[in-house]
Amino acid sequence: MKYAIVDGKKREAQKSGELGKCICCGKDTIAHCGKIKVNHWKHKSLQVCDSWSELETEWHRSWKNQFPSNFQEVVMKDLDSGEKHIADIYNAKQDVVIEIQNSPITLEEINSREQYYNKLIWIVNLQPYIDNIKLHENILNGIYDAVYLFWQPNLNKRIKELRNIGNYFEAEKIKNEEDEYYSYLYNKYYFHNSHLVSAEDDYFLLEWKYQHKRWNYTSAHLFFDFGDSYVYMVLESIKIWNGFIVKRFKKEKFISKYSK
């Protein structure tokens, strides 16, 4: 945690060993300050009161620091159940929570957070996976190469295997059905998004090898951070393949919008 309650006020850790109270559960916390990890507070008992919390990194802290301090680490309580969680960023006027996610997360937890918070925006750190990511500036060519042609070797392999064992009828049936199905997928994504090509070079096909499939199923707004000066908003996930259609925004504009 970045903050704890000290002398009745919410503040950051300043010196290792100083004591405070958890902003969520009110139990004792102790400050940890050093050169390797960012200054933070931990429960003295080592028991974590918020099951959604994760180890804070420099990446987390740099994002939090872009927002006013009263927007950071805000305790959100469900009045019916009494359940409490600490939102990374909360803009009360816009009633929007921004969750800054670095570590892997289960689909169940994604769904739980989206149901718990009234309005949620995800910012997911993709910097650790940057070697497995490619941005296609030409969406049409990218979708054709990555989605349609991606299936052709599998299709041809299945047909060849059936023909080798003499099952020509089934091979021809699959060829017709599968070729029609993959053509449908190609047409759906190719033509459905053809209008994006004329946009101001802000739309991309994001190809993510070994993609974390869980992010295909989020219902909240989803943004990716690659470590550059942009955030990339997912417009559409391509569930049959490892990719997303994204639009990029300047980070400064994004931060300005949700800091007001």
C-alpha positions in Angstrom: 0.0 0.0 0.0 1.2 3.5 -0.7 -0.8 5.1 2.1 -1.6 4.4 5.8 -3.3 6.5 8.5 -0.7 8.3 10.7 -1.8 10.7 13.4 -5.3 10.8 11.9 -4.0 11.6 8.4 -3.5 9.5 5.2 0.1 9.7 4.1 2.9 7.8 2.5 5.7 5.8 4.2 8.6 8.0 5.1 10.9 5.9 7.3 11.3 2.2 7.7 9.8 0.9 10.9 7.3 3.7 11.5 3.8 2.6 12.4 0.4 3.4 10.9 -3.1 2.1 10.5 -4.4 0.4 7.4 -6.7 2.6 5.4 -9.0 -0.4 4.8 -9.2 -2.5 8.0 -7.7 -0.1 10.5 -5.1 -2.7 11.8 -1.5 -1.9 12.5 0.8 -1.4 9.5 4.6 -0.9 9.3 6.6 1.2 6.8 9.1 -0.4 4.5 11.5 2.0 2.8 14.6 1.2 0.8 16.4 1.4 -2.5 15.1 -1.8 -4.2 11.3 -1.5 -3.7 9.1 1.5 -3.6 8.3 2.9 -0.2 5.2 1.1 1.1 3.1 0.0 4.1 2.5 -3.6 5.0 0.3 -5.1 7.7 2.3 -5.8 10.8 0.6 -9.2 11.1 1.5 -10.0 7.5 -2.2 -10.7 6.9 -3.7 -8.9 3.8 -7.1 -7.5 4.4 -7.9 -6.9 0.7 -7.7 -10.1 -1.3 -7.4 -8.1 -4.5 -4.2 -6.3 -3.6 -0.9 -7.1 -5.4 2.7 -6.3 -4.8 3.3 -2.7 -5.7 5.9 -2.0 -8.4 7.5 1.2 -9.8 5.1 0.9 -12.6 2.1 1.0 -10.2 3.5 3.9 -8.3 4.3 5.9 -11.5 0.7 5.6 -12.6 -0.8 6.5 -9.2 1.4 9.5 -9.0 -0.2 11.0 -12.1 -3.4 11.5 -10.2 -4.3 13.8 -7.2 -3.5 12.1 -3.9 -7.1 12.1 -2.8 -7.9 9.9 -5.9 -5.3 7.3 -4.9 -6.0 4.2 -2.9 -9.6 5.0 -2.0 -11.5 2.5 0.1 -14.7 1.3 -1.5 -17.3 -0.3 0.7 -20.4 -2.3 -0.3 -23.1 -1.0 2.0 -25.1 -4.2 1.8 -22.5 -6.8 2.4 -19.9 -4.6 4.3 -17.2 -5.9 1.9 -14.3 -3.4 1.3 -11.6 -3.1 -1.3 -9.0 -0.4 -2.0 -9.4 1.1 -5.5 -6.1 2.1 -7.1 -7.6 5.3 -8.5 -11.1 6.6 -7.8 -12.6 9.7 -9.4 -15.7 10.4 -7.2 -17.2 13.1 -9.5 -17.1 10.7 -12.5 -17.7 7.7 -10.2 -15.1 5.7 -12.0 -12.4 3.3 -10.7 -9.1 2.7 -12.5 -7.4 -0.5 -11.6 -3.7 -0.7 -12.5 -2.9 -4.4 -13.1 0.6 -5.7 -13.4 0.5 -9.4 -12.2 -1.6 -12.2 -13.8 -5.2 -12.3 -12.6 -7.9 -14.9 -12.9 -11.0 -14.5 -15.0 -13.0 -15.0 -11.8 -11.3 -12.0 -10.1 -11.8 -9.9 -13.2 -15.5 -10.6 -13.2 -15.6 -10.0 -9.4 -14.1 -6.6 -9.7 -16.2 -5.6 -12.6 -19.3 -6.6 -10.7 -18.2 -4.8 -7.5 -17.2 -1.5 -9.0 -20.0 0.6 -10.6 -17.7 1.8 -13.4 -14.3 0.4 -14.0 -11.3 1.0 -16.3 -8.5 -1.5 -16.5 -4.9 -0.5 -17.3 -2.8 -3.6 -17.9 1.0 -3.6 -18.0 2.1 -5.4 -21.2 5.8 -4.3 -20.9 6.8 -7.8 -19.6 5.4 -9.3 -22.8 6.7 -6.8 -25.3 8.8 -9.3 -27.2 5.6 -11.3 -28.0 3.6 -8.3 -29.2 3.3 -6.8 -32.7 1.2 -3.8 -33.8 0.0 -4.0 -37.4 -0.6 -0.5 -38.7 -2.6 -1.8 -41.7 -5.5 -3.6 -40.0 -6.8 -5.2 -43.2 -3.5 -6.8 -44.1 -2.8 -7.7 -40.5 -6.1 -9.5 -40.1 -5.8 -11.3 -43.4 -2.2 -12.5 -42.6 -2.8 -13.2 -38.9 -6.3 -14.5 -38.7 -7.3 -16.0 -42.1 -4.0 -17.5 -43.1 -3.4 -18.6 -39.6 -6.1 -21.3 -40.0 -5.1 -22.5 -43.4 -2.3 -24.9 -42.3 -4.7 -26.5 -39.8 -7.4 -26.9 -42.4 -5.1 -28.4 -45.0 -3.5 -30.8 -42.5 -6.9 -32.2 -41.4 -8.0 -32.7 -45.0 -4.8 -34.5 -45.9 -5.0 -36.8 -42.9 -8.6 -37.8 -43.8 -7.7 -38.4 -47.4 -4.7 -40.5 -46.4 -7.0 -42.9 -44.5 -9.4 -43.0 -47.5 -12.1 -40.9 -46.0 -12.6 -38.7 -49.0 -16.2 -37.9 -48.3 -15.5 -36.5 -44.8 -12.4 -34.7 -46.2 -14.5 -32.9 -48.9 -17.2 -32.1 -46.4 -14.8 -30.5 -43.9 -13.1 -28.7 -46.7 -16.3 -27.1 -47.8 -17.6 -26.3 -44.3 -14.3 -25.2 -42.8 -13.3 -23.1 -45.8 -16.7 -21.4 -45.6 -16.3 -20.8 -41.9 -12.9 -19.3 -42.1 -14.0 -17.2 -45.0 -16.8 -16.0 -42.8 -14.3 -15.1 -40.0 -12.1 -13.3 -42.4 -14.9 -11.3 -43.9 -16.3 -10.4 -40.5 -13.1 -8.9 -39.2 -11.7 -7.7 -42.5 -14.8 -5.8 -43.8 -16.3 -5.0 -40.4 -13.2 -2.9 -39.5 -12.3 -1.6 -43.0 -13.4 1.9 -41.9 -10.6 2.1 -39.4 -8.0 2.2 -42.2 -8.8 5.8 -43.1 -8.5 6.9 -39.5 -5.5 9.0 -38.3 -3.1 6.1 -37.9 -4.4 5.6 -34.3 -6.0 2.2 -34.9 -4.0 -1.0 -34.9 -4.3 -4.8 -34.9 -2.5 -5.9 -31.8 -1.0 -9.4 -32.2 -0.1 -10.9 -28.8 1.7 -14.3 -29.0 0.9 -16.5 -26.0 -1.9 -14.0 -25.2 -3.5 -14.1 -21.7 -6.9 -15.2 -22.9 -8.7 -13.9 -19.9 -8.6 -10.3 -21.3 -10.9 -11.4 -24.1 -13.7 -11.5 -21.7 -13.6 -8.3 -19.7 -16.8 -6.2 -19.9 -15.1 -3.0 -18.6 -13.0 -0.6 -20.6 -9.6 -2.2 -21.2 -6.3 -0.3 -21.9 -2.9 -1.7 -22.4 0.4 0.1 -21.5 3.5 -0.8 -23.5 5.7 1.8 -21.8 5.5 4.4 -24.5 3.6 7.7 -24.4 0.3 6.1 -25.3 -2.4 3.8 -23.8 -4.1 1.4 -26.2 -7.8 0.9 -25.7 -9.3 -2.4 -26.8 -12.2 -1.9 -29.3 -12.6 -5.5 -30.1 -11.1 -8.8 -29.1 -10.6 -11.5 -31.7 -11.3 -14.6 -29.7 -10.5 -17.1 -32.4 -6.9 -15.8 -32.5 -4.4 -14.0 -30.2 -5.3 -10.4 -31.0 -7.2 -7.2 -30.4 -8.2 -4.2 -32.4 -7.0 -1.2 -30.5 -7.1 2.6 -30.6 -4.2 4.6 -29.0 -4.5 7.7 -26.9 -1.9 10.0 -25.5 -1.3 9.1 -21.8 -1.4 12.8 -20.9 -4.9 13.1 -22.4 -6.1 10.0 -20.7 -4.8 11.2 -17.3 -6.2 14.7 -17.8 -9.6 13.3 -18.6 -9.8 11.2 -15.4 -8.0 13.7 -13.1 -10.8 16.3 -13.3 
